[in-house]
C-alpha cells in the first residue's frame, strides 16, 4: 500500500538495550542543563535545527540556504557554550570510585571541627575546602601557598577579620593546609536564596565542578553549612558535620559493641546495696541465737 515507506528493522534484545542507553544519556543531558541558563540556549539550538529540517521538508529554499550556513557549526557551538556543563558532567562521572574501598578519614578532622566551633561561636566567616579525588591545583595557585600542618589555632588566625588571608577559601589536601585566600568559582544556578552570600555560593560552585566537600561558617549568624555535589545543607551541628565528612570520604564507623559479645572486656559496676534498716530488739536476739 505504501511502497516508498522505509521498513523498520526487527527489534531484538540488543536494540532494546541500545534504545534504553540512548534514552538514559539524553535524560542525563537534560538534567544537567535543567534550571540553568544553558537550558534556554539548548532550546534555541533545537529550534534552529527544527526550522532547518522543516525548510528541507516543505521546500523553503531561501530559509534552507540561510540555515545551511549555521547548522553545520552547531556542534562546535555546543562544545563552546556548554563547556562548563560538559566539564561538570564528566567530573560527576569520575566522582564514583570504581576500584578500592574508599577514602580514609584525615587525622586532622578533629582540629578542623574545633576550629569551626570556635569560628561559629565568634561569628567569623570561614570557607574550608576538603579535597577528595579531583585535584584542586588550579584553585590552589590562585591563593597563598602554605603547606602547613592543620591546627585549630592556625585556621582561626587565617580567618580572623584583621588577618591578611581571611578573604578567600582555605584548601586542605590530606592533612595539610595547601593554600589560603583562594578564589573559587561562584555557582550560576538560579533559584538560590538571596540570603546566601559569596562564601556559600563559592562553596556550591566548587562542589559542582569537583568532588570536594566545603564547610562554611556564616559571619552574620554563625551557622555552619556543608556543601557537597552542588548541594548546600545549612544549620548543622558539629556532630552532623563530622558525620557528613565521614560519609563523603567513605569512612566506615565501627558498629557499637553489644554487651553480649565480649562481656569480659566490659567492667561491671560494683553493686552497692543499701544498709539494712535497724533491727528491733527481738530480731537482734534471734540473730544472736542463730549465730551460737
C-alpha positions in Angstrom: 0.0 0.0 0.0 2.9 2.3 0.8 5.8 1.0 -1.2 8.1 4.0 -0.6 8.0 3.9 3.2 11.2 2.5 4.8 10.9 -0.8 6.6 11.7 -0.9 10.3 14.3 -3.3 11.4 13.4 -6.1 13.7 13.7 -5.1 17.4 15.8 -7.6 19.2 17.4 -7.6 22.7 20.4 -5.6 21.6 18.1 -3.0 20.0 16.2 -2.6 23.3 19.4 -2.1 25.2 20.6 0.4 22.7 17.4 2.4 23.0 17.4 2.3 26.8 21.1 3.5 26.9 20.5 6.4 24.5 17.3 7.4 26.4 19.3 7.4 29.7 22.1 9.5 28.2 19.5 12.0 26.7 17.8 12.2 30.1 21.0 12.8 32.0 22.0 15.5 29.5 18.6 17.3 30.0 19.1 17.0 33.8 22.5 18.7 33.5 21.1 21.8 31.8 17.8 21.8 33.6 17.2 25.0 35.6 20.3 26.7 34.2 20.9 29.4 31.5 22.2 26.6 29.3 18.7 25.2 29.0 17.5 28.3 27.1 20.5 28.1 24.8 19.7 24.4 24.1 16.1 25.3 23.3 17.3 27.9 20.8 19.6 25.4 19.1 16.8 22.8 18.8 14.5 25.5 17.3 17.1 26.3 14.6 17.6 22.6 13.8 13.8 22.1 13.6 13.4 25.1 11.3 16.2 23.7 9.0 14.5 20.3 8.9 11.1 21.9 8.2 12.6 24.1 5.4 14.0 21.0 3.7 10.7 19.1 4.0 8.4 21.9 2.9 10.8 23.2 0.2 11.6 26.7 1.6 14.8 27.3 -0.5 15.8 30.7 1.0 15.4 29.6 4.6 17.2 26.4 3.9 20.2 28.2 2.3 20.4 30.6 5.3 20.3 27.9 7.9 22.7 25.6 5.9 25.5 28.1 6.8 24.6 27.9 10.5 23.5 24.3 11.3 26.8 22.6 10.4 28.7 24.7 13.0 26.3 24.0 15.8 28.4 21.1 17.0 31.3 23.4 17.7 29.0 26.0 19.3 27.6 23.3 21.7 31.1 22.5 22.9 32.0 26.1 23.4 28.7 27.2 25.0 28.3 24.1 27.2 31.9 23.6 28.2 31.2 24.2 31.9 28.2 21.7 31.9 30.3 19.1 30.0 33.2 19.5 32.5 30.7 19.2 35.4 29.1 16.1 33.9 32.5 14.4 33.4 33.5 15.3 36.9 30.4 13.7 38.3 31.1 10.6 36.4 34.6 10.5 37.8 33.4 11.1 41.4 32.5 7.5 42.0 35.4 5.3 42.9 35.1 2.2 40.8 38.0 0.5 42.4 39.0 0.4 46.0 37.1 0.5 49.3 37.1 4.3 49.6 38.9 7.0 51.4 40.5 7.1 54.8 39.4 9.8 57.3 42.0 12.5 57.6 43.6 12.6 61.1 43.0 16.4 61.2 39.3 16.3 61.1 39.2 16.9 64.8 41.2 20.1 64.5 39.0 21.3 61.7 35.9 20.7 63.8 37.4 22.5 66.8 38.3 25.5 64.6 34.8 25.5 63.0 33.3 25.5 66.5 35.4 28.5 67.6 34.7 30.4 64.4 30.9 29.8 64.7 30.9 31.0 68.3 32.8 34.2 67.4 30.7 34.6 64.2 33.8 34.7 62.0 33.2 33.9 58.4 35.1 30.9 57.0 35.2 28.6 54.0 37.2 25.4 54.3 37.6 23.1 51.2 38.5 19.4 51.7 40.0 17.9 48.6 38.9 14.4 47.7 39.9 12.8 44.4 39.8 15.5 41.8 42.8 17.8 42.2 42.3 21.5 43.1 45.7 22.7 41.9 44.2 25.4 39.7 42.4 27.0 42.7 45.4 26.5 45.0 47.6 28.5 42.6 45.1 31.4 42.9 45.8 31.8 46.6 48.8 31.9 49.0 50.7 28.7 49.3 51.2 27.5 52.8 51.7 23.7 53.0 51.3 23.9 56.8 50.0 21.3 59.3 46.4 21.7 60.2 45.7 23.2 63.6 42.8 24.9 65.3 44.8 28.0 66.1 46.1 28.3 62.6 42.7 28.1 61.0 41.3 30.6 63.5 44.2 33.0 62.7 43.7 32.7 59.0 40.0 33.6 59.1 40.4 36.4 61.6 38.9 39.5 60.1 42.0 41.5 60.7 44.3 38.9 59.1 45.6 39.3 55.5 44.3 35.9 54.4 40.8 35.9 55.7 39.2 36.9 52.4 39.1 33.6 50.5 39.0 29.9 51.0 41.3 27.5 52.7 42.0 24.4 50.7 43.0 21.2 52.6 44.9 18.4 51.0 45.1 15.3 53.1 46.5 16.6 56.5 48.0 19.9 55.1 46.6 23.4 54.6 47.7 23.7 51.0 46.8 27.3 50.5 44.7 30.2 51.9 42.9 33.2 50.3 42.0 31.1 47.3 39.4 32.2 44.8 36.6 29.8 43.9 34.0 29.8 41.1 30.6 31.1 42.0 27.6 29.0 41.2 25.3 30.3 38.4 22.3 28.1 39.4 19.1 30.1 39.5 16.6 29.9 42.3 19.1 30.2 45.2 18.1 32.2 48.2 19.1 35.8 48.1 20.4 35.5 51.7 23.3 33.3 50.5 26.5 35.2 50.5 29.6 34.9 48.4 31.1 32.1 50.6 28.0 29.9 50.3 27.8 30.5 46.5 31.5 29.7 46.1 31.1 26.5 48.2 28.3 25.4 45.9 30.2 26.4 42.8 33.4 24.4 43.6 31.4 21.3 44.6 29.5 21.5 41.3 32.8 21.1 39.4 34.8 18.8 41.7 34.1 16.1 44.3 35.4 18.1 47.2 33.5 19.0 50.4 33.1 22.5 51.8 32.5 23.7 55.3 31.1 27.2 55.6 30.6 29.4 58.6 28.4 32.4 58.2 29.8 35.7 59.6 26.3 37.1 60.2 24.6 34.2 62.0 27.5 31.9 62.9 25.6 29.0 61.3 27.6 26.1 60.0 26.8 24.7 56.5 28.2 21.9 54.4 28.3 21.8 50.6 28.8 18.7 48.5 27.9 17.7 45.0 26.4 21.1 44.4 24.0 20.9 47.3 24.2 23.1 50.4 22.9 22.0 53.8 22.7 24.8 56.3 22.3 24.9 60.1 24.3 21.8 61.1 25.7 20.8 64.4 29.3 19.7 64.8 28.3 16.1 65.1 26.3 16.3 61.8 29.3 18.0 60.1 31.6 15.1 61.3 29.0 12.6 60.0 28.8 14.2 56.6 32.6 14.4 56.3 32.9 10.7 57.1 30.1 9.8 54.7 31.6 11.9 51.9 35.1 10.4 52.3 33.7 6.8 52.6 34.7 6.3 56.2 33.0 3.3 57.8 32.4 3.7 61.5 32.7 0.5 63.6 29.4 -0.7 64.9 28.9 -0.2 68.6 29.8 -3.2 70.7 27.0 -5.2 72.2 27.1 -6.2 75.8 26.6 -9.9 74.9 29.6 -10.0 72.6 32.6 -9.7 74.9 31.4 -9.4 78.5 34.9 -9.9 79.9 36.0 -6.6 78.4 33.2 -4.6 79.9 33.8 -3.6 83.5 30.8 -4.3 85.7 29.6 -1.7 88.1 30.0 -2.6 91.7 26.7 -3.4 93.3 26.0 -1.3 96.3 23.3 -2.4 98.5 21.5 -0.1 100.9 22.3 -0.7 104.6 19.7 -2.8 106.3 17.3 -1.0 108.5 17.7 -1.0 112.2 16.6 -4.3 113.7 14.2 -4.4 116.6 15.4 -6.0 119.9 13.6 -9.2 119.2 15.3 -9.6 115.8 18.7 -8.9 117.4 18.2 -11.6 120.0 17.0 -14.1 117.3 20.1 -13.4 115.2 22.4 -13.9 118.3 20.8 -17.3 119.0 21.3 -18.4 115.4 24.9 -17.5 115.5 25.5 -19.5 118.7 
